[in-house]
Amino acid sequence: MKIKEIGKRSEHYVTRYVLDLQTRPVATEVRIYADENGKYNIPKEYNSEVTYGDTIKALSVLLYSEGVVANDRIAEVINAISNNTLNISSGTVYNFCASFSTLSEESRKQIENDLLNSVVLYTDGTVVTENGKQAIIRNVSNKQSVMYTALENKKISAMKASVLWGEFMGVFVHDHETALYHFGTDHGECNVHLERYLMKNSEESKNSWSNDMIHFLSGINHAKKKRIAEGDTAFSKEQLDSYSKRYNEILKCGYEQNKKTKGKYAKSEEKKLLNRLKKYKKNHLLFAHKFEVEYSNNMSERDLRKCKNREKMSGGFRTSKGREMFCNILSIIETLKRRKMNIIENIMRIFQKDPAIF
């Protein structure tokens, strides 16, 4: 540790610390000696006279995964850090990422196993552009793992191709995607997503029932958090019965108010919302019946922000291979973050063919 002194030296002083990073290129000379027959057995990774080390590769992958840095800019940043001693290209950055995507397969299998063994999973999907056409990136997550998957669309047939949807036997929490009801064994509806529809209805219909439903559901969630803080793991049957009764009362009021709603569109949309709440009552209240189920799937929505950032930066993906590579890399990086693991160190481990996630 360096010491910097300010003022005249004496026995009495106060301490402050300056934290910084040192960035400088390091060259390692690799000497390969001839065997007893005079042959040089050069390992595949040293076929070129000059190769790049794992730190440079790890930094490239990390910058790529953040979703807002193009490959040519990543190359510029790394070259600048080295005071232009290095001269890597955007193609080299892409090759680093493609290699990492392939080498991360074993770690991604471990992520998949963790998700499949979960009681509850949270999922969401977002539309991205691939070669001028719409495609899907969907994520599935719990509190310690997240998996991103490149899909062609949100249809059941596309999801059946994934082990996560085909074999998961727990609860899915999502934004009222009816196709997902064909997977898992139970479903929780995202109530934060529902609140947006309820607020919109309050504004358009001027009716009170939808605002009452927002306060009712958020009130249950507040009571649940309080119970959990006190060490409880469930509401009593009497409490759940009262919640069910109140839910029905609000819906009954909603149907009555809908009869007087002005405006054909507002009236129709409100009726659809009421019918949805009636049909999926069990799913909207599942968070109250099972404390392990969250009130919303906001976790998944946050996980998808990187995908939207990438979309804005690059204007979309050029190929399905590029979209799949992005998903593979993001699955590893975001899981490392979630588990509070050293990101650079564990990216380097994967480049060294050592799984980082168990």
Steps between C-alpha positions, in 0.01 A plus 500: 500500500630842407512782756453865410575761766349848520639762736791483740569149634414440870363229729142622453311464171165399352465244223315507172521239223510532123386189315604456139577240234819434310455421133806395306571233241689190611686278252573137585762318296398139443796272430418169333792257498559223251433141602751214475437482126565868450131577438328806646157394630329837497164505687206609288451821700850613401478437125537873440821673599299748708180418687290689753474416870191417703475843666460673164246238395308532828486880476373476142224258600396714797475816290304310237256362757414846630310544175589861421850468351554400136788266416705771330463722806602213728815459291569875521460501879734205555760640262481836678543338842820341371621839374453350151760232563222260403327519165202266523218530245122479525524157335734383774252619764223305325720189495565535875125515563422210267766287672366588845146414390615152399722442802225605742278202413578304818435802723172564319395141563555560872284813481231300325512228768465758775196652328336163438532417870333823610156521654422830322636652180445848359489554126452776245573552134588795280488558126830571326592550136698239313599578143202734469250251642350461845635233734480429872739488792343338807649464843424267788637578845501446872691689769837348413486401134375640170485340156443689175369312197472607136158403361337563165169605657288473816299202377468173693687309233805727532513462878457120489845479342655619828564262787413773750137519391461136409627352827437763771246374755458807721330841489551747216439869574442711189313789334178320409652307209237234439743283300699448820201330665597192299819467707578447868246387757369836625505865400519835671397815315719808534290743703719800425424438132132474591516829690590680176181372338298593806642854506427538129144386560453750783611781269283393206182378673510736801377206709622433854515121507835471319669736743347301787652182353847661485483598868359160593774296329785726610357490851521120505860524381582745779339269756694205358832682531416586860416136575826381345696754706333357811601147400166376368481280190129523416176686556233326701210332318265763642716780362518336156124451499449867577735598217308279259170650609626857463641422153155379392333809649724733300431305181123513563526875546703520179237320294231733638705810423580368153132511409515880527845552345493760226680443175477180297876431508542571873197284582626210288857510635376523858278194448797304362707595805223396738462165322874443519503572874211261551652218295851534644407583859698205638810612311480862610466389862758222485761725668273512805447123512869417446748728672782372279324662200580869447239769436646570156754384243687833509820299540459369146408840360821647644701209359383590149623861508841396369331353193318825429825694548669276245209553264528879526877495457528268202156531342450127538681173442634403159461124540335244725851384593582849631177514701570158648858601586372810679254287702771249597737771619231693687386183679848458650572866581164575662512177703849591626368842603199346673726267698745783579786306339811666357405565138838543329656213695221260407487603135871418491430160658260417219759600241732257680233229448415492871124534574436807712151410620410183692 
